[in-house]
Amino acid sequence: MQVFKAEEEVEGGYDVTVDFIRAYSMVLVLLLHSSNEYYKCVMETPIDSEWSWWVATFYKSLSLPCVPLFVILSGSLLLQNSKVNEPIKLFFRKRFSRIVPAFIFWSFIYLAWAFFTSKAPITIENIFNGLMYSFFTGAYYHFWFIYMIIGLYMLTPILRVLVASNNQKILEYTLILWFINVSIFPLIEFITGYSLHDSLFVLCGFVGYYILGVYLRGVSPNRLMLYGLYAISLMSTIVGAWILTFYYPIEGYTYLFFDYLSMNVVVESTTLFIILSKLTSFKSRLSRVYPVIRLIGGNTLPIYFLHVIVMETIQRGYLGVKISITEINPLLGIPLVAATTILATLGIILILKRIPFIRNLIG
């Protein structure tokens, strides 16, 4: 999985910034899933208060660029001009030799986990249905990312030719079409109640983020404008969610501003990627915590797969100790769950990597 690959994929040698972005994005994933506990159980527990909502929404809004950052970074590494002549077979062999075994391995693990948590009877029919569901839809909710990234892989040989043309106007035109389709039109539909036929635009999904990875290589915006846009987009996510939750609730649009493809998240993710990639003055400081950065950045694939089991174990108290925002103030509870999860997940992964057969399967 390119977004999870190590330094050999970085043009011109290894750059700690790449692992830093990977590690930062992975931490955001855990913070996002930790904050999601509020939205899953708010109607069932005493945490249903406006204060708790503000805290959970702040953490969630801060974390939403997690997946876009991964995709932008992947595009930045995979769509380089130097890779345009890479044979398609070689490209797919390099990508799938790691992701396919890991996908199969973790699908079986999460199928067993689903039986454990749901207490469903273990029958031939249930196992068969579970296997079919795991293959076609994904064994657990976070597996959607794997299908999405595989889809981008299949487009990569085509996109490489587009990028290799070095036609900046074509890239910009492609990104504009994508942005209009995924961000502008949904907003127009929300405001007016009317929507254009979905056959009009074919550029959709995360492909724009993928292309942004290579496009942003040549972008150097004013620092004040960059940080200003990031702050405005972050606040837009929070304020927009507040309006749709408390003052203008519309069925089907409650989480409009939490969508990865919403205008506010696109701007937030784009500006954050540029900010993180331009932190050259901090590289010497990063070297002090480089072992931690490389440990997380080099293991993001197994961390991504495993972390949900660890987080649910922690939040539900399966081991006798429960760390949950239903028990702890969300201001502290959300980052505490995320931190505990990543530490425990890393510990398990380091153990699994010492087992010869297993270490080749976990990613």
N, C-alpha and C positions, 0 to 999 in steps of 0.2 A: 504494500500500500504506500504509494509515493509520499503522501503527506506524513507517513510514519517512518520513512526511510532515513538512513543515516547519512554521514558526510560525503560518501562517494557520489551522491547525486548532485552535489553543489558545484556549480561551475567555478573553476578557479581554486578549488580546494575547500577545506572545511571553514565554516563561519559560525562562530558561537551564536550569532544572532538567529540563525535558523532553528537551532535547538531551543533557544530562549523563547521564540514565538511558539514552537510546538508545546513547550512546557507551560507557558502562560495560557495558551488555548486550552490545554488539558485541565488546568486548575479552574478555568472558567466553566468547563463542562461540569465539573463536580459541584461548583458553586451553584450553577443553574439547576441541576437535578436536586441539590439540597434545598434550594428555595422553592422548588416545585411541590415540596411536601405540604406547604401552606395551602396551595390551590387544590390539592388532592383531598385534604381532610378538614378544610375550614368549616364545612357545614356540619361536621360531626364532633367537633371539639370546642372547648371554651376559648380557643385562640381567635375566634371570629371577632376581631376588633379593628377599628380603623388604624390604630398604631401598628398592629401586626401586619396589616395590609401594606402600609407604607414601607415597612422594613423589608418584607418579602419582595415587594415590587421593585424596590431599589436594587436589591441583590440580583434579581432576575434581569432587570434592565441592564445592569452592569455586565452580566454574563452572556447576553444574547449574541455578541459577536463570536462566540467560541467556535461554532461550526463554520461560519463564513471565513474566519481567520485560517482554519485548516485548509479550506478549499482554495483560498487566495494563495496561500503558501505553496500548495500543491501545483497550482497553475504556474507560479513563478519558477518552480524547479523543473516542471515537465515540459513546458512550452517554450523552452529556450531554443534559439535558432540553431544552436550546435547539435540539437537532437533531431532535427527534421529528417535526416537520412537514416535514423535508426530503423532497422527492419521491424515491420509490424509484429512478426512472430516473436522476435527477441523482446520487444517491448512487452507484449502480453505475458510471455514466459517469466520475465523478471517481476512483473506486478503480481501475477496470480500464484506464483510458486510460494508466496508467503500468505497471501490473504485467503486463498481457498482452503488450505488445511486448517487455518485458524477459524474460519467461518464455520466449517463442519464441526470442528472440535467443540467450539463454544455453543453451537446450536444444540448439541446433545447435552451439554452442561445445563443450559437454560431450559431445555425441555424437562430435565429432571428437577430443576429448581421450581418450575411452574407447577409440577405435580406436588412438590413439597409444600409450597405456599398456599396453593388452592385446595389441598387435601382431596383432589379429584381421584377417583378410583383408577388404579393402574390396570387397564384392560387393553386387549389387543386393538380394539376400535379406537380408544382414546390415544394410544401410542401412535397408531397410524395417522389419525387426524392431526396429532401434534407434529409429526414429522412432515406431513404435507403443508401444514400451516408454516412451519419453520422454514421450509424451502421456498415457498411462494411469497410469503409475507414477512418472515423474520421471526426468530424464536422469541424475541422480547422487544420491547418498544424502541430500544436504542439501536437495533439492528438496521433501521431504515437508512442510517448513514452509509452502511456498507453497500447497499443497493445503489444509492446515489453516486458514490464514488466509482463504482464499477461502470455505471452509465457514462460518467465523465471519461473514464479510461477508454471506452469504446469510441468516443468522439475525438480523443487525443490525436490520432494520426491525421485526421481532417483538420483540426484546429492548428496543428503544427504547420501545415502548408499555408494556412491563412496568416499566421504570425510571421512565417519566414518571408512573406512578400514584403515585409517592412513598410507596409502602407498604413501609416498611422490614422489616416482618415477612415479607412475601412474598419479598423479596430474600433475607433470612436463611434462610427455609425452602428456597428454591431452592438456595442455596449448601450447606446441610446435606445435602440429597438428593444433590447432586453429590459432596460430600466422602465421604459414606458409600459411594457407588457406586465411585468411582475409587480411594479410599485405604483405607477400612476393610475392605470385603469382600475385596479381594486379600490383605490381611494375615490375615484370618480363614481364608481358603482355604489360605494358606501354613502357618498354625499347625495347623489341624484336618485339612486334606486334603479338606474338603468345600466346595462352592461352590453358591451360589444360581443359579437359572436366570437367564441374562443378559437375559431379557425383562422382568424385574421392574422394573429402573430404566432410564429412557431418557436421563437426563442423564449424559453421559459426555464423554470427550475434554477439550479445553481450554476448553469453554464456561464452566466455573466461574471460571477465571482471568480470562476476558473480563469477566464480571459483577463479579468482585472489583475490577476497575479503577474502576468507578463507586461500588461499595459502600465502598471504603476511603477515599474522599474525606472522609467524615464521621467517620473513626476516628482517635482521638488517644490511644493507649495510653500507659501509664506507660513512660518511657524505659528504666528498669532492667529491667522485664519484657520490653520489646521486644528489647533487646540480649541478654537472657538466653535468650529463646526462639530467637533466631537462632543463638546459640552452641550451644545444646542440639541443635537440629535439624541443624546442621553436623556436630557430633560424632556424632550418631546415624547419619548417612549413612556416616561413616568406620568407626565401630565395627560397624555392621550389615554393611557390605561385608566387613570383616575376619572376622567370625564365619562368614558364608556362604562365604567363600573358603577359610579355613584350618581351621575347626573344625566346621562343620555344612553341608557342601556338599550341595545338593539340585539335581538336574538340573532346569533350567528356572527356577531361582530365584537363580542366582549374582548377577545384577545387579538384584535386586528393589529394593534401596535406591537404585539409580541411576536409577530410572524418574522421569520428570518429574511423574508423578501420584501417586507414593508419598507417604505421610503426611509423612515427613521433608522431602521437597523442597517440598511445598506450604507447610509452615510456614516453611521457610528462604526461599522465594521471596516469600511474603507479608510477612514481617517485613523482609526486605531492601528491598522496594519502599517500605515505609513509611519506613524509615531514610533511603533515598536521597531520597525526596520531601520529607522534613522537614528537610533540610540547609540551611535558610534562612540560618543564621548563616555558612555558607560561600560564599554567593553572591558576596560581594565578592572572595573569594579565587579563586573559579572564573573571575572576569572576567580574571584574569591569564593563564589558559590558555584563555580563551574561543575564540580562533581555532582551536585544536586540537579542542576539544570540538565546535564547530560543523562543522568539517571532517569529523569522523568521524560525528557525529550526523546531518548532512545528506546523508551518502552511505552509509548503512547498507545500503540495498538493493543497489547495485552491489558493495559490499564483501562482503556475504553471498554473492552469486552467485559472485564471482571468487575469493574467498580460498582455496577448496579447491585450485584449480589451482596457485596460488602456493605454498601450503603443501606440496603433494605434490612440486612442483618442487624446493623447498628440502630437504625430507626425503630425497628420492631422488637428489639431486645431479645433476639433468638438465643444469644449466649449469656443471658442473665443480666446484661448491662444495657440500658436503653438510653441512647442519646437522640433526642427528638425535640422539635420545636413545640410539640404538645406538652413537653416537660420542662423545657428551658426557654427563656426569652429569645425570640427569633433573632434579635440583634446579635446575640452571642451564639445561639444554637445553630444557625445556618452555616456560618464559617467553621464552627467547631465540628459539625458533621462532615463538611467537605474536607477539612484537615485530617480528621481521624480516618476518613475513608481512603485518602490518598496514601497515608502512611501504612495502613493495614494492607492495602492493595499492593503497594510496592514490596512489602515484606513477603507476601504470598508469592508474588511473581519471582522474586529473587530465589525463593525456595524451589519453585517449579522449574526454574531455569537450571537448576543443579541436577535435574532428573533427565538423563540423556534422551529418552524417547519423547517425553512431554515437552521439553524445551523447543522442539522443532514444530510443535503444534499450536502453542499458545499465541504465536505472532511475534 
